[in-house]
């Protein structure tokens, strides 16, 4: 089998990456190739060059992985996720560490595990978490706060502090199984296949990648002064136990909201969002 590394270049360089020497050392006895993504969705064109079963490697963050899986869902291809992003939330779920070299070495001895994905408006897949509340505002603007230098590990926390004061509590209406599940302003609204988002916050501790369901997690509008309380409940994995939180496992739902959606680091805007779980549709190397 051929091994193909898809790399999101380091800022201001388009043909170099610090992980390339590591790849060359580890993969010296394997049939492999390295490709750099030159523009958004370039990886789809690269993947199209490999009609035979191939193991692809995502060298970037969650948003870059999202671009890659669009061409891999419901194919024979396989995917290995190597963490080089801001949050690396998906890797937190599938690996116990974020050492890319170790993950690469271990992956060479592992077979794929089919996992679920979620399809939005019959147009775009995601594999981890889609959100519509302040969580989406944070994710959609995390790379826009350039007024001061913020360490990568603190980027989501800084975005939270910047957004919490002006967040308008968007109205969200969710229908599932032919019934109204929720309608009202929200603080957090997450549709989860995975568990982590926002740079390491475990929003949905009961989510599993191959259980055939997505988890809806909704925290209605709260008083902003109480935000630290709910923040602490997310950190301690107790938010879904709060009586104010809505939680439901579903196979599909429709979301109506004026808010933009963030799915795995990618922002999309639509008048409504139909989410449908596609069971065991992506071959992931754990």
N, C-alpha and C positions, 0 to 999 in steps of 0.2 A: 504493500500500500504506500502511496505517496503521501508525504507530510508537507503541508503548505502553511507557512507562517504569514499571517496578515497583520501588518504593523501600522499603527497610527504614529506618524513621525513626531518626534519631540518638537516643541514649538520653535519656529524659525529655521528648522532643518527638515528637508524633505527626502533625504536618502540615508539618514543615519539614525541609530538608536543604541543606547547603552547595552541593550540585551542581545544585540546581534552577535558579539563575540561569544556569549554564553551559548547561544543556539548552535553556532558553528562547532563548538567544542563538544557539546552533548550529542549532537546529531551527526557527527562525522561518519558514523557507520550506517546511516540511514539514507534513504532516498528522499531528499527534502528540497524545498525551494522557499525563497523569501520574497515577499512583495510588500511594497510600501503604498499606503493609500494616499493618493494625490489630491482627492477631493471627496466631498460627501457622496456616499453610495458607490464610490469607485470599486469597493470590494465586491459588489454584485457582479460587475463586469469581469473581475478577476476569477471569481468562483465559476462563472459560466465557461471558463476555459478548461474546466476539469469535469467532463461528463462521467468519468468512472469514479467509483467510490474512493473518497479522499478524506484524510483526517486534516481538518483545518485548525489553526491555532489563532485565537484572538489575543493580540498583544496591544492592550489599550484599556479603556475603562468600560463602564456599563453602556454608555451611549454608543461606543464603537462596536461592542458586542451586538447591540440591537441592530445595527446596520448589517452585520454579518448574518445573523440568523434569518433575515428576510429571505435569503437565498438557500437556506438549509432546511427549513421546516418541511416535513413530509418528503424528505429525500433519503438516500442511503448514506449520505455524508455524515461525518462525525465532527464534533467540536470540542476543543480543549480551551479553557479560559485561563489566561495568564494575566495577573492583575497589574496594570500600570495606569490606573485612572485616579480620579479625585476621591470617590467614595468606595469603589470596589465592593459594593454591597452584595452582588450575586456571589462573589467568591467567598464571602463570609459564611454563606449557607453551605456551599459544596465542599469547602476545604477548612481544615482546622488552623491554617496559617496562611500568610500571603507571600511566602518566599517563592518567586516565580521559577527559579532554577530547580528547586526541589519538586514543585508541582510538575514541571516538565519531565523530569527524570521518572517520577512515579507514574505519570500518565502513559509512558511507553510500555508499561506492564499491565495496563487496565483495558478492559473491554467496555463498550458503550452501554449506558443505561438509558432507555427511552424515557423522556420526561414530557410533561404537558407544556403547552404554550397557550397564550390567549390572543385571539384575533380581534382587532378593533375595526369596526365598520367594513369588514371584509377586505381590508386594505393593508393593515400593518400588524405584525405580531409583536408580542413582548413576552419575556420569560420570567420576570421577577415581580415588579410592583408598578401598577398604574395608579395615579392619584389626581385629585381635583381640588383639594382645599389649600390651606396655607402650606401643606407639604409640597404641593405642586408649585406654588409661588416660589418657595425656597429652592427647589430643584431647577426651575426654569430660569432663575436669576443668579445661581451660585457662581457662575463665571463672569458676571457683569459688574461685580463690586471691586473695581480697580482703584478706588480712592485711597486705599491703604494696602500694604502688602500683608496677606494673610497666609499662614502656613497651610499646605494642602489639607492636613488632618483637621484644621479648624474652619475650613471653608463653609461647610454646611451650618455650623453653629453661628458663624458670623452672618450668613444669609438669613438665618432665623431671626436674629436680633434686628436686622435691617428691615425685615418684612412685618414683624409682629405688630408694630405701631400703626401701620397703615393698612393692614389686611382688612378687606371689606366684608368678610364672612359671606362668601358666595352662596346663593341658593342652589340646592341640588335636589333633584327628583330622581329616584331610582325605582324602576319596575323590574320584577323578576317573577318568573313562573306565572305570568298573567295577572299579577297582583302588585299593588303599590307597597314597596318595602320601606321607603323613607321619603319624606318631602320636607325641606326646611333649610335654614342656613347651617353651614357646617364649619367646624374648625379643621378637622381632619377628615379626609374621605379617601380610603385606599382600597383598591381591588387587587388582591394579592394571590400570586402563584407561589412566590417566595416569601421570605420573612423579613428581610432587612431593607431599609432605605435610609436616605438622608445621611450617609456617611457612618452607618453602624447602628442605627436605632432599630430594634426588633419590634416592628409594628404588629406582626402577626405570628406569634410563637407557635400556633397550631397549624400553620400552612405546610403542605408537603408538595413537592414538585411532581409527583406521579400518583396522586390520590383521586384524580378525576374531578376535582372541584377547585374553584377559586373562593377566597375568603373576602367578604365585604366587611370592612371595618370603618365605622362612622362615629366620629365624636361631634355632636351638635355644637352650636354656638355656645361659647363659655365667656365668662368675664375675663378680660385679659389679665387682670390682677391675679387670677387663679392659675394662669398658665404654668408656673413652676410646679404646681401639684400634679398636673397631668403629664408634664414632661418627666417628672420622677416616676410616674406609673409606667410610662413607656420604657424607661431605663430598667425598671425592675420587672418588666414583662407582666404588669398587672392591669394594663389599660382595658383589655377585653373583659376583665372581671368587674369593671366599674359599671354601676347600674345605668349610667347615662349613655354608655357606649352601645351602639348597635352592631351586632355581629351575626353573619349568616353565611353558610356555605352554599354556593350555587354553581350551576354549569353555564349559565349565561344571564345577562342583564342588560338593560338599557338605561343610560344615564343622560338626563337633561340638565344642562347647566350653562350659564354664560362664561364659566371659567374655562381656561385652557387646561388640557390634560398633559401630564408628564408621564411617559411610560419608559422606564429604564433609562432615564436621562435624556430622552428625546421629547420635545414639545410638539403637540399637535393641537389644532383648533378646528372645531366642527360645531354644528348646531345641536347635535346629539351624538352619543357614543354607544354603539352596540358592541358588547363584549361577549365573546363566545369561547369557551374552553375547548381546545383541540387536544384530545388525549394522546399521550405517548407519541408525540409528533417530532421530537428533536432528539438526536442521538448524542447524549452528553457523556464525556469521559470524566468520571469522578475521581 
